[in-house]
Amino acid sequence: MPLNKPSQTQARGVGQTQAVGFNVGARRTFGLVPEQAWDWVTSPAGVALWLGEVIGGLPQELHAPYRTRDGAEGELRVFEPGSHLRLTWQPSGWERPSLIQVRVLPAGDRTTVAFHQEHLAGPDIRAEMKQRWLGVLAEMQALFGA
């Protein structure tokens, strides 16, 4: 094997991808119908829990910028009402934005809410964000039950 090419079998860390750095996901199923879950996730209280308090509210127009009270900023990339949204998120001090996806998935007579984040800088940030998403889901479970 040539010395200037990385090994195809070189091990990557947990959550590390070949193309977009590190990613993390967390999901939980709740006793809500999808419409209830979507309405809450995109409500000011829901958004404040998972994203932070957005000045002027979460935009619903593609490529619209937003800023949170704690200084994070980004833009909306996908907004499919009742289904999912994707947005960039760059807290103060981060070198580059990450990409957050929130999905609301029917699960029989219940609904799964899933968070996925990619473009994370390394394993420490990944671990921190995993704890964030698990905390968000735990708070949602306290509100809505499983």
N, C-alpha and C positions, 0 to 999 in steps of 0.2 A: 504494500500500500504506500502511495506517495506520502512523504512527510508533511506536505503543506495542506493536506485535506483532513478535516476532522473525521473521526471514525463514525460510521453510520450507526454503530451500536453504542456510542458514547452515552452514558447514563445522564438523564436530566433529573433535577430535583422534583419533589412532589409539587404538582400544579404548574410545572414549567413546560411551556410549549416551544416548538422549534421556531415559530414565527412571531409570537406576540408577548414574549416574556412570561410572566407568571399569571395564572388565573385562579379563581376560586368561585365556588358556588355553594349555595345553601337553599334548602327548600323545606316546607312543612305544609301539611294538609290541615285545613280548618273546616269546621262545620258551617260553612257559608256557601251560598250559591255564587257562581262566578261574578254576577253583577254586583253583589254586595262587596265581595273582595275587591273588585276593580274600583268601585266607588270609594272604598276606604283607602286603598293604596294611593289613589290620586287625589284624595282630599287634602286640605292643608294640614290636618293632624297626621295623616298617614305619611305624607311627603316629609313633614318635619321629623318624623321618627327615622325614616330610612335614608333621607338625603340631607336634612337640615332645613331650617326655616328659610324658604325661598322668598326673597324680596319681590313683592308683586305677584307671587304665586308661580306655580310650575307652568311654563309655557306649553301650549299644545300645537304650536306652529313649527314645522320642520326648520331646523337650523336657527331657531330663536335662541338667543343667549339667556342665561340666568345667572344669578349670584345668590349665595346664601349669606345669612347674617354673620356666619363665622368665617367668611372670606373665600369659600370654595366657589369655583365658577365652572361653566361649561356651556354646552348647547345641546338641544334636543335633536336627535338623529332619526328616531323612528317613534311614531305615536299611532298605535292601532287600538282605538278605544275598545275596551272590554277584553283585550288580549295581552298586549305587551307594549313596552316602550324601551328605548335605548337612548342613553345620553352620555356625553363625556362629563367627567368630574375631575377637577383639579383643585385639591385643597392648597392653601397657602404653603409654600415651601416645597411642593412637589415639582420635580423637574419637568414632568410631562403629564398630560391627563391620562386617566384610565377610562375605560368604557364600562358602564353599568347597564345591565339589562334586567328588567323586571317583567316577569310573566305571571299571568293568572291562567291556570289550567284546570278545566273541569276534571273531577275525579269522582265519578258516580254522583252521589247526592251531596258531595263535598267539593272543595276547591283547594288546589295546591297553589301556593304563592312561592315563586322561585326567584332568587337573586343570583346573578352571575356577573362577575367582574373580571376584566382582562386588562392587559397592558400594565401589570403591576411590576414595580422595579426589582423586586427580589423576594426571597423567602420570608424575610422578617415582615415586610409590608403585607405579603400574602397572609401570614399568620394573624396579623393585626386585623386585616379586613375579614378574615373568616370569623374571628370573635365578634366583630361588628355585626355581621349578617346573622350569626347565631343569636346575638343579643336582640336584634330587631325581631326575629322570629319568636323568641321567647316572650317579648313584650306583646306581640300580636296574640300569642297563645294565651297570655294572661287576660287579654281583652275578649277573645272570641272562643277560647277553648279549642280542643283538638277535634 
